Amino acid sequence: MANEKEWDKRFFGVADQVASWSSCLRRKVGAVIVKDKRILTTGYNGAPAGVSTCMERGVCIRQENNIPSGKNQEFCYAAHAEQNALAQAARLGVSVKGATLYCTHQPCTICTRIIINAGIDRVVFENGYPDEFALKFFEESGVRIEKFEE
């Protein structure tokens, strides 16, 4: 029987695949929400339905305006992968309470607040992100956050 780390590796395989669907020119991020070893929803960073993506525009508005990673996150056409995975759960009426969110990158502060309020119990990420404030939210809220190490 697979242990927690083996399941983590499996679900990161899915998160990496989902990240490849991203329409972001700067960073491809994928998220998978799992409960009881079953995938509930997935999400990747990309523009909302009906809004042109950076790929379609041929330019990243953040790069064009020299906005550093982790700053002014609202100045972007894309919704984050975590936001899209949680929006999909809401749209489908799927409860994520007590679930684990796997994400290719550490969530930002904005996503962290939403993750906490959605009732996610555990967040596992592969790559860091320059947002220490988000980690403080996780610590104070009691949501487990772990960096995945193979």
VEXTORNU-321413 format. One record per atom (N, C-alpha, C, O): residue in one letter; x, y, z. Coordinates in steps of 0.05 Angstrom, whole numbers, plus 5000, padded with zeros to 4 digits. Last residue first. Example, Ala and Ser with C-alpha at 12.3 -4.5 7.8 and 13.67 -1.06 7.14 Angstrom:
2
s525749555142
s527349795143
s525850015157
s526850235161
a526448865156
a524649105156
a526449345156
a528549345169
This chain:
150
e522453004941
e522552724933
e524752584947
e525152344943
e518853444978
e521553364972
e521553064965
e520752904981
f514353964983
f514753684974
f517653644967
f518753784950
k513154335040
k514654325014
k515154035007
k516253885023
e506954435070
e509354275068
e510554315040
e509154335020
i502454655119
i503754715093
i506354575093
i507954585112
r496254575151
r498954465147
r499954555119
r498554535099
v493055095183
v493054935159
v495954845155
v497855005155
g493255445226
g493355155232
g493154975207
g493254735209
s493455985221
s490855855217
s490855565224
s488755445229
e498856105228
e496956205248
e494256055245
e492956015266
e501155855183
e501955785210
e499855865230
e499055705247
f498556125140
f498255835143
f498855755172
f497455605184
f500456645150
f497556595150
f497156295155
f495456215171
k505956575141
k505056655168
k502056605171
k501156515192
l506056465087
l506856255105
l505956315134
l505256135149
a504656975066
a502856745063
a503456525083
a501656405094
f509257265077
f506857335092
f504857105090
f503457045109
e513057105040
e513257005067
e510757055084
e510156905102
d513557014979
d511357124995
d511356995023
d509856805028
p516156804928
p517157024946
p514857154961
p514257394956
y515856104929
y514756354918
y515456574937
y515356534962
g518255434912
g517855674929
g516655904914
g516455904889
n515154844889
n517055064884
n516255304902
n513955354907
e511354474910
e513954384901
e515954614900
e518154584910
f506854394966
f507754534942
f510554434935
f511954324952
v500854244999
v503554144993
v504354274966
v502954274947
v496654365051
v497554465026
v500454365022
v502154395040
r490854165087
r493754125081
r494354225053
r492854185035
d485454295092
d487054235116
d490054225111
d491554275130
i480854785068
i483054595061
i484754555086
i485354745101
g476855145076
g476954915093
g479054705085
g478954485095
a476455635052
a475155415038
a475155155055
a473654965049
n479755965082
n476855995085
n475255765072
n473055715079
i484855785063
i484055755091
i481055765094
i479855585108
i484455935009
i484855655016
i484055605045
i482655405051
i484056495014
i481856335002
i482056045010
i480055925017
r489056615035
r486656685050
r484256525040
r482656435056
t492356414994
t492456305021
t489956365037
t488856195050
c491556764951
c490556484950
c490456354977
c488656194983
i494157214974
i491257224966
i490156944964
i487956894975
t499357034983
t497657115006
t494757114998
t493057035014
c500656454941
c501056734949
c499156794972
c497456624979
p503055774949
p500955974945
p501756254955
p503256284974
q508655494917
q507555594942
q505355794936
q505755974920
h507155094859
h508555314872
h507155384898
h504755344901
t504054664846
t506754664836
t508454884849
t510954864849
c500154394897
c500654614879
c503554614871
c505354564887
y494854054926
y497554024916
y497854254895
y496154294878
l490954074982
l491454214957
l494354174950
l496154254965
t486553625014
t489353715010
t489453844983
t488353754963
a480453745054
a482053645031
a484953745032
a485653915048
g476953955091
g478653725099
g480453615077
g481753415081
k472554165042
k473154165071
k474653915078
k473753695072
v470754204992
v473554164995
v474454155024
v476854155030
s464853994960
s466054094985
s469054014985
s469753794979
v462354204899
v464054004912
v465354124937
v466754324935
g459454484861
g458254414887
g459754204902
g458554044916
l461754674816
l460754404815
l459354314840
l458154104842
r463455174833
r461755154809
r460354884808
r458054864800
a467055034874
a464555184880
a462555154857
a460155124862
a470954774843
a469554634864
a466954774871
a464854644874
q472655214811
q471454974799
q469854814819
q467654714813
a474855534851
a472455624836
a471055394822
a468655384821
l479255214864
l477155264884
l474655364871
l472455294880
a482155234816
a481354974827
a479055014848
a477154854848
n482955794812
n481355654792
n480455374802
n478255294796
q486155884856
q483556024854
q481855874834
q479455834839
e490655584843
e489155514867
e486355634866
e484355504873
a492355854797
a491555574795
a489855494819
a487855364815
h489856534791
h491856334800
h490656054799
h488256024800
a487856854732
a487156774759
a489156554766
a490056404748
a491157324689
a490657054698
a489657044727
a490457194744
y492557844679
y490057744667
y489357474679
y486957404678
c494558274732
c495158044715
c492457954703
c490357974716
f495058544786
f495658654759
f496558434741
f498958404734
e494858284833
e492258354820
e492658464792
e490758474776
q499958264852
q498858024839
q496258084825
q495457934807
n504258604870
n502058704854
n500658474838
n500258494814
k509458104875
k508458374879
k506158434861
k505958334838
g511357614859
g510457644886
g509357914893
g508357954915
s516157864813
s514657634823
s513857674852
s515457764868
p515658554793
p517058324804
p515158104814
p512958154822
i513958844734
i512958784760
i514358534771
i514158324758
n514959094683
n517159034702
n516158994731
n517359094750
n511059114645
n511059334665
n513159284687
n513159424707
e511858654617
e511858904602
e512059144621
e513259354614
q510858274656
q513658314646
q513858584632
q515858724635
r505358354661
r507058394685
r509958434676
r511358604686
i503258234612
i502958504622
i504758564646
i505658794650
c506357874564
c505557864592
c505558144603
c507558284602
v503857764498
v505457924517
v504457874545
v502057844549
g500257544464
g503057544456
g504857694474
g507157754467
r494957464471
r495857744468
r498757754458
r499557954447
e495056914478
e493557024455
e494357314450
e494457394427
m498056894525
m498956754500
m497656874476
m498856914455
c494757164560
c497357294552
c498457154527
c499657294510
t487957114536
t490257034552
t492757184543
t492757314522
s481757474538
s484157394523
s486457324542
s486957474562
v476157204569
v478157414570
v480657304555
v481457084560
g472756764570
g471956994554
g473957224554
g473457424541
a474556564635
a473156504611
a472256754596
a471156934609
p480656874659
p477956784662
p476656724635
p477456834614
a487356634644
a485256844643
a482456724647
a482056494639
g490856204689
g490056294663
g487856494665
g486556534687
n493755674723
n493555964721
n492956034692
n494255954673
y489255124736
y491755224726
y491455524723
y489255634722
g486254594774
g486354874764
g489154944754
g491054834764
t481654074792
t484254174784
t484054464775
t481854564770
t478153694843
t478253884821
t481253944815
t483053874830
l478753174868
l476153324868
l476053524845
l474153524829
i481552554867
i481752824856
i478952944855
i477152834843
r482552174925
r480952214901
r481152504892
r480952684909
k484552074976
k486051974952
k484451984926
k485051834908
d481252395008
d481052105009
d482251974984
d481151774974
k481752924963
k480652834989
k480352534987
k479252424968
v485053454929
v484653164934
v483553114961
v484253244981
i486253894878
i485053864904
i484153574907
i482753464891
v491754154845
v489953924847
v488953914875
v490453914895
a494654634801
a493654564828
a491754324825
a490254304806
g500254924767
g498054744768
g497254684797
g498954674814
v503255434729
v502555334756
v500155154753
v498155214739
k508255744695
k506155544692
k505655414719
k507455284730
r509956404683
r510156174702
r507755994698
r505456094699
r509456734636
r511556774656
r512056534674
r514356464679
l505156654604
l507756654591
l510056654612
l512356584605
c499556244616
c501356444626
c504056424612
c505156204609
s496055844607
s496456034585
s498156274593
s498356474579
s497055164626
s497055444632
s497455614607
s498955544589
w497954634619
w495654754604
w495455054608
w493855184595
s501854484653
s502554504625
s500354624608
s500754704586
a499154404701
a500654654697
a501354694668
a501554924659
v497353884694
v495454104693
v496854364689
v495854534674
q502253614702
q500853594676
q498853824673
q498753944652
d503253754755
d505153834734
d503853824707
d504353994690
a498953504780
a499253794782
a501153894760
a500654104748
v500152964769
v497753084758
v497953384758
v497353514738
g504852914799
g504852854771
g502452974756
g502753074734
f502853024849
f504553224836
f504853174806
f505253354791
f500252544859
f498652774854
f500253014843
f499153184829
r504752204865
r502752154844
r501152404838
r500752474815
k507252434910
k508652424884
k506652384861
k506952504840
d503352344949
d504052614942
d505452624915
d504752794898
w503551784951
w501151914940
w501752204933
w500752304912
e508651744974
e508151624947
e505651744934
e505551794910
k507751995023
k509652105004
k509251994976
k509552144956
e503951635047
e503251915041
e505152035020
e504252175002
n504750985015
n504751165038
n504151445028
n503851495004
a501050444984
a502650694982
a502450865007
a500350895018
m501749765000
m500050005000
m501850255000
m503850265014
